[in-house]
Amino acid sequence: MSENVCLNRLQMNLRPAFKLAMGLAMMAVMLLSSRASAQELGTARAWGRNTFGQLGDGTTVVRTTPVPVSGLANVTALAGGDGHSLALLLDGTVMAWGFNDSGQLGDGTLINRTTPVPVSGLASVTAIASGGYHSLALLLDGTIMAWGSNGSGQLGDGTTVTRRTPVPATGLTNVTAMAGGGLHSLALLSDGTVMAWGYNGYGQLGDGTFDTRTAPVPVSGLVDVTALAGGDFHNLALLLDGTLMAWGYNNSGQLGNGTLDSKLTPVPVSGLANVTAIASGGSHGLAMF
C-alpha cells in the first residue's frame, strides 16, 4: 500500500479514538489479568470492527461484545494498529493478526490473518507498539525492531522500503520505551531524552522542521521524560515532575495548550500536574492522576 493511501486513511480517521498502546478505534483488545479465572490468565479478548480479522477469532464478523482471540496464552502485553493487532508472549516472542497489506504482521507475507501468527525471527522482546500500518518491538538489549509500512521512514532503518519481517531501527541503544504514531515512531532513552522518526508533515517529530526522517533524530528540548504516547500526527511526553509536553498537529486542540496552532517542538500542556500516566487517541490526549 502506498504511503499516500496510508496518509489518506489516517486523515479520514481524525476523530476521538479508543487506544490500546496505539490504535484508531477500529478494534479493541483486552488482556485478562489476575482477576480472571485460572483458565483465562494470559489470554485476550477483542471486539469491534473485524474487516481484516483484527479481532483474531478466525472470522471477519463484527463483534459488539468481547470474544476470545484464538489460540493465545501467556500474553503479557497487547498493541493495536489501524486494522492489525499484536500480542507479546511470556517467552519474549510476538504474535500478530489482522490487516497485512504492508507486511505489518511481520510473517513474511502480505496475507491478512484472522488468527494469530508468529512474527518472524523475534526473541527477547520486552515491549510492543504499533503505528497505523507498522509495528515495533523493544528488545531486552535496548534496541528496536520494526516492520510494515515504511513509505515515510517510520521503521527507522534509513530507507523507505516496506518490510515484511522485522529490521533494526538505525542507531538506537538504551531504549526503555517506545510509541507508534500514524506514520511515525518514538523511542524513550534511558537518559530521559526522546528520539523520533518517520512522517513529519505536522511537526510530529519535534525537531523544529517539517522534514520527514528515515532514521531517528532527537526531539528538541525534552529531558526527564518517563513515558510517551503517539497519536495520528501528534505526541505526548510525561515528565518526571508530573507535567506533560506535547507537539505536532493541533487542529482539534490535542496538544492541550489552549490553541489550535500546530507545534514543531514540544510545548507544555496547560494546567496539568501530578500526572502518573498518559495515553493518546488519534486526535486527543488523556492523563491519569
MARVEX-371427 format. One line per 2 residues: number of its first residue (from 1); their letters; for each residue x, y, z of C-alpha. Coordinates in nm, 4 decimals. Layout:
<pamars>
NUM) a) X,Y,Z  ... .
</pamars>
This chain:
<pamars>
1) ms) 0.0000,0.0000,0.0000  0.1381,0.3446,-0.0914 .
3) en) 0.2160,0.5994,0.1783  -0.0353,0.8397,0.0229 .
5) vc) -0.3061,0.5808,0.0799  -0.1860,0.5339,0.4398 .
7) ln) -0.1918,0.9097,0.4955  -0.5362,0.9467,0.3406 .
9) rl) -0.6760,0.6702,0.5612  -0.5303,0.8256,0.8740 .
11) qm) -0.6599,1.1710,0.7852  -1.0073,1.0249,0.7324 .
13) nl) -0.9865,0.8870,1.0871  -0.9007,1.2161,1.2593 .
15) rp) -1.1570,1.1784,1.5359  -1.1595,1.0728,1.9016 .
17) af) -1.0383,0.7146,1.9260  -1.0046,0.4354,2.1822 .
19) kl) -0.6403,0.3424,2.2064  -0.4592,0.0386,2.3455 .
21) am) -0.0865,0.1103,2.3004  -0.1784,0.2566,1.9625 .
23) gl) -0.4973,0.2188,1.7657  -0.7513,0.4022,1.5593 .
25) am) -1.0721,0.2727,1.7141  -1.1139,0.0000,1.4541 .
27) ma) -1.0949,-0.2645,1.7247  -1.0370,-0.3067,2.0928 .
29) vm) -0.8453,-0.5813,2.2685  -0.8138,-0.6623,2.6365 .
31) ll) -0.5723,-0.8824,2.8259  -0.7290,-1.0860,3.1028 .
33) ss) -0.5374,-1.0414,3.4267  -0.5268,-1.1862,3.7762 .
35) ra) -0.8936,-1.1098,3.8303  -0.9873,-1.3674,3.5662 .
37) sa) -1.0183,-1.7382,3.6287  -0.7056,-1.9509,3.6187 .
39) qe) -0.8041,-2.0876,3.2777  -0.8225,-1.7358,3.1309 .
41) lg) -0.4983,-1.5906,3.2685  -0.2792,-1.4501,2.9915 .
43) ta) -0.5465,-1.4789,2.7237  -0.7022,-1.1956,2.5239 .
45) ra) -1.0472,-1.0891,2.4096  -1.1408,-0.8492,2.1337 .
47) wg) -1.4429,-0.6672,1.9962  -1.5423,-0.4114,1.7338 .
49) rn) -1.4620,-0.3866,1.3658  -1.3244,-0.7079,1.2152 .
51) tf) -1.2960,-0.6440,0.8424  -0.9433,-0.7844,0.8223 .
53) gq) -0.9626,-1.0388,1.1029  -0.8119,-0.7965,1.3549 .
55) lg) -1.0161,-0.9499,1.6366  -0.8322,-1.2781,1.5880 .
57) dg) -1.1347,-1.5027,1.6303  -1.0992,-1.6775,1.2946 .
59) tt) -1.3713,-1.4694,1.1274  -1.4295,-1.1252,0.9751 .
61) vv) -1.7546,-1.0775,1.1652  -1.8076,-0.7523,1.3563 .
63) rt) -1.8393,-0.8241,1.7288  -2.0381,-0.5978,1.9563 .
65) tp) -1.9237,-0.7826,2.2684  -1.5822,-0.9331,2.3541 .
67) vp) -1.4825,-1.2666,2.2016  -1.1693,-1.4736,2.2716 .
69) vs) -0.8681,-1.4248,2.0479  -0.7963,-1.7697,1.9114 .
71) gl) -0.5081,-1.9751,2.0424  -0.3383,-1.7146,2.2608 .
73) an) -0.1913,-1.7979,2.6011  0.0737,-1.6458,2.8246 .
75) vt) 0.0130,-1.2970,2.6848  0.1816,-1.0129,2.8751 .
77) al) 0.1069,-0.7089,2.6546  -0.1056,-0.6003,2.3585 .
79) ag) -0.0911,-0.3348,2.0871  -0.3333,-0.2351,1.8142 .
81) gd) -0.2882,-0.0570,1.4818  -0.5318,0.0521,1.2142 .
83) gh) -0.6598,-0.2956,1.1364  -0.3959,-0.5198,1.2912 .
85) sl) -0.3150,-0.6456,1.6394  -0.0066,-0.7635,1.8293 .
87) al) 0.0485,-0.9751,2.1401  0.3696,-1.0142,2.3394 .
89) ll) 0.4079,-1.3559,2.4973  0.5805,-1.4504,2.8214 .
91) dg) 0.8631,-1.6201,2.6295  0.9550,-1.2929,2.4560 .
93) tv) 0.8045,-1.3755,2.1187  0.5304,-1.1820,1.9383 .
95) ma) 0.2081,-1.2885,1.7648  0.0198,-1.0783,1.5094 .
97) wg) -0.3119,-1.0885,1.3231  -0.5411,-0.8803,1.1050 .
99) fn) -0.4586,-0.6462,0.8165  -0.1279,-0.7227,0.6420 .
101) ds) -0.1185,-0.5245,0.3190  0.2103,-0.3590,0.4223 .
103) gq) 0.3673,-0.6545,0.5996  0.2683,-0.5190,0.9409 .
105) lg) 0.2151,-0.8715,1.0748  0.5823,-0.9496,1.0191 .
107) dg) 0.5283,-1.3040,0.8989  0.6994,-1.2535,0.5625 .
109) tl) 0.3748,-1.2278,0.3648  0.1073,-0.9774,0.2666 .
111) in) -0.1728,-1.2150,0.3640  -0.4363,-1.0970,0.6119 .
113) rt) -0.4718,-1.3299,0.9111  -0.7891,-1.3937,1.1076 .
115) tp) -0.5998,-1.5767,1.3821  -0.2593,-1.5005,1.5398 .
117) vp) 0.0631,-1.5967,1.3599  0.4215,-1.5613,1.4863 .
119) vs) 0.6228,-1.2540,1.3903  0.9318,-1.3897,1.2183 .
121) gl) 1.2644,-1.4002,1.3968  1.1770,-1.2114,1.7132 .
123) as) 1.3030,-1.3169,2.0564  1.3781,-1.1441,2.3865 .
125) vt) 1.1084,-0.8830,2.3255  1.0137,-0.6758,2.6312 .
127) ai) 0.7548,-0.4355,2.4841  0.5495,-0.3830,2.1696 .
129) as) 0.3872,-0.0858,1.9989  0.2002,-0.0208,1.6797 .
131) gg) 0.1608,0.2618,1.4356  -0.1144,0.2867,1.1802 .
133) yh) 0.0355,0.0277,0.9445  0.3661,-0.0585,1.1078 .
135) sl) 0.4783,-0.2405,1.4214  0.7585,-0.2036,1.6764 .
137) al) 0.9283,-0.4349,1.9246  1.1675,-0.3357,2.2035 .
139) ll) 1.4333,-0.5969,2.2751  1.6000,-0.6838,2.6040 .
141) dg) 1.9245,-0.5261,2.4817  1.7579,-0.1842,2.4434 .
143) ti) 1.7288,-0.1863,2.0647  1.4157,-0.1679,1.8482 .
145) ma) 1.2969,-0.3897,1.5646  1.0358,-0.2591,1.3211 .
147) wg) 0.8303,-0.3907,1.0300  0.5441,-0.2993,0.7981 .
149) sn) 0.4732,0.0210,0.6077  0.7794,0.2416,0.5615 .
151) gs) 0.6975,0.4968,0.2919  0.7749,0.7791,0.5354 .
153) gq) 1.0675,0.6109,0.7079  0.8612,0.5132,1.0126 .
155) lg) 1.0631,0.1929,1.0586  1.3754,0.3992,1.1191 .
157) dg) 1.6062,0.1780,0.9134  1.7322,0.4607,0.6909 .
159) tt) 1.5118,0.3620,0.3965  1.1557,0.3941,0.2725 .
161) vt) 1.1331,0.0241,0.1865  0.8329,-0.1599,0.3283 .
163) rr) 0.9438,-0.4596,0.5353  0.7521,-0.7878,0.5723 .
165) tp) 0.9777,-0.9056,0.8553  1.1475,-0.7121,1.1388 .
167) vp) 1.4539,-0.4946,1.0753  1.6575,-0.2896,1.3262 .
169) at) 1.5814,0.0789,1.3762  1.9091,0.2545,1.2990 .
171) gl) 2.1416,0.3759,1.5719  1.9174,0.3232,1.8728 .
173) tn) 2.0512,0.1864,2.2011  1.9442,0.2162,2.5635 .
175) vt) 1.5773,0.2409,2.4688  1.3416,0.1958,2.7634 .
177) am) 1.0027,0.2605,2.5991  0.8530,0.3402,2.2609 .
179) ag) 0.5350,0.4565,2.0923  0.3889,0.4444,1.7446 .
181) gg) 0.2027,0.7237,1.5698  0.0098,0.7171,1.2479 .
183) lh) 0.3149,0.7263,1.0211  0.5906,0.7934,1.2750 .
185) sl) 0.7608,0.6345,1.5736  0.9107,0.7419,1.9055 .
187) al) 1.1721,0.5987,2.1434  1.2427,0.6964,2.5043 .
189) ls) 1.6071,0.6565,2.6032  1.7449,0.5692,2.9448 .
191) dg) 1.8747,0.9256,2.9897  1.5193,1.0647,2.9653 .
193) tv) 1.5527,1.2048,2.6142  1.3368,1.1108,2.3136 .
195) ma) 1.4109,1.0153,1.9534  1.1594,1.0306,1.6679 .
197) wg) 1.1433,0.9280,1.3026  0.9026,0.8955,1.0101 .
199) yn) 0.6451,1.1344,0.8662  0.6826,1.4939,0.9832 .
201) gy) 0.4221,1.6864,0.7851  0.2763,1.8405,1.1026 .
203) gq) 0.5943,1.8692,1.3077  0.5236,1.5483,1.4974 .
205) lg) 0.8922,1.4554,1.5128  0.9516,1.7596,1.7310 .
207) dg) 1.2843,1.8552,1.5729  1.1725,2.2012,1.4648 .
209) tf) 1.1233,2.1076,1.0996  0.8698,1.9539,0.8635 .
211) dt) 1.1330,1.7176,0.7238  1.0422,1.3504,0.7131 .
213) rt) 1.3173,1.1374,0.8687  1.4104,0.7802,0.7784 .
215) ap) 1.6350,0.7443,1.0834  1.5873,0.8622,1.4444 .
217) vp) 1.6504,1.2276,1.5364  1.6308,1.3925,1.8804 .
219) vs) 1.3075,1.5604,1.9867  1.4079,1.9152,2.0703 .
221) gl) 1.4400,2.0240,2.4326  1.2961,1.7173,2.6051 .
223) vd) 1.4608,1.5878,2.9245  1.3438,1.3842,3.2206 .
225) vt) 1.0786,1.2039,3.0164  0.9256,0.8950,3.1770 .
227) al) 0.6542,0.7932,2.9267  0.5397,0.8568,2.5682 .
229) ag) 0.2155,0.8409,2.3734  0.1689,0.8829,1.9995 .
231) gd) -0.1418,1.0000,1.8146  -0.2060,1.0134,1.4429 .
233) fh) 0.0064,1.3247,1.3939  0.0855,1.4463,1.7487 .
235) nl) 0.2641,1.3178,2.0590  0.2649,1.3461,2.4359 .
237) al) 0.5533,1.3107,2.6813  0.5178,1.2683,3.0583 .
239) ll) 0.7961,1.4323,3.2582  0.9466,1.3242,3.5878 .
241) dg) 0.7842,1.6213,3.7640  0.4346,1.5026,3.6608 .
243) tl) 0.3782,1.7593,3.3876  0.3152,1.6966,3.0166 .
245) ma) 0.4689,1.8195,2.6934  0.3023,1.7917,2.3520 .
247) wg) 0.3910,1.8630,1.9908  0.2720,1.8146,1.6321 .
249) yn) -0.0731,1.8585,1.4812  -0.3219,2.0620,1.6846 .
251) ns) -0.6304,2.1096,1.4680  -0.8573,1.9851,1.7466 .
253) gq) -0.6624,2.1167,2.0431  -0.4967,1.7805,2.1006 .
255) lg) -0.1805,1.9496,2.2299  -0.3777,2.0917,2.5207 .
257) ng) -0.2023,2.4286,2.5228  -0.5092,2.6443,2.4731 .
259) tl) -0.4598,2.6992,2.0988  -0.5243,2.5283,1.7668 .
261) ds) -0.1731,2.6010,1.6405  0.0452,2.3045,1.5476 .
263) kl) 0.3878,2.2979,1.7122  0.7191,2.1829,1.5651 .
265) tp) 0.8769,2.1442,1.9095  0.7308,2.0395,2.2477 .
267) vp) 0.5136,2.2819,2.4463  0.3606,2.2375,2.7928 .
269) vs) 0.0078,2.1007,2.8238  -0.1814,2.3634,3.0200 .
271) gl) -0.2724,2.3249,3.3862  -0.1600,1.9684,3.4494 .
273) an) 0.0433,1.8478,3.7474  0.0949,1.5185,3.9297 .
275) vt) 0.0205,1.3133,3.6184  0.1073,0.9445,3.6561 .
277) ai) 0.0203,0.8016,3.3130  -0.0755,0.9180,2.9641 .
279) as) -0.2447,0.7887,2.6514  -0.3337,0.9304,2.3138 .
281) gg) -0.6116,0.8780,2.0683  -0.5876,0.9732,1.7051 .
283) sh) -0.6631,1.3398,1.7809  -0.6982,1.3641,2.1585 .
285) gl) -0.4983,1.3077,2.4758  -0.5573,1.1549,2.8192 .
287) am) -0.3824,1.1964,3.1527  -0.4214,0.9912,3.4717 .
289) f) -0.3588,1.1313,3.8196 .
</pamars>
